Amino acid sequence: MPRLQFSLAAAIALLVVAPAASQAQGQRIIVEQAGASPRQEGLVRVQSSVNFFVAGPTGDGDEAQKLRDRARRTVYEMAARECDLLREVLAKDCRMESVSTNINRQYGQQQQEGFNVNGAMNFQISIK
């Protein structure tokens, strides 16, 4: 008889633990509340990208280096403000996961000399 009780208790414990274990981190869960529309809970990844042009010298001199630094700084400042914006609009909490920048020279033959700047940001948020 004790063996049957143990087996029954183990089966019940498995039924209780299995649904929680099957929910992967970041999985969206619909929570229904009486009289309210369903809302999402859980973690969501947000990606944002930006592309812009910075006019100026593209050589190896100090002015070109300052211009590249300013371009990267602009992307980093945008990334720093993105969590604030996400919290205002849809996030309870926000965590920056990654930021990348890519700067390419544009030579001044038929176009203005400067740099094409690409930035990408990844965040993980919890929905309000």
URDA-V858809 format. One line per field, one symbol per residue. phi: phi as a letter, one per 20 degrees, with the letter a starting at -180 (. if undefined). psi: psi as a letter, one per 20 degrees, with the letter a starting at -180 (. if undefined). A space follows every 50 residues. Layout:
# URDA-V858809
phi->???
psi->???
This chain:
# URDA-V858809
phi->.gffffffffffffffegffffefgnfeceddcgmcffcecoececdccb cbdcfqfdfdffffffffffffggffffffefffffffebdfbbcfdabc cbccfcfefdcffrcedccccccccdff
psi->ghhgggggghgggghghghhhioqpippppppqpjqqqqqraqpppqqqq prpoqaqjbjrhghghggghggggghhghhighgghhhgjpgqpppgqpq qpppqoqlfirppbppppqpqpqpqpq.
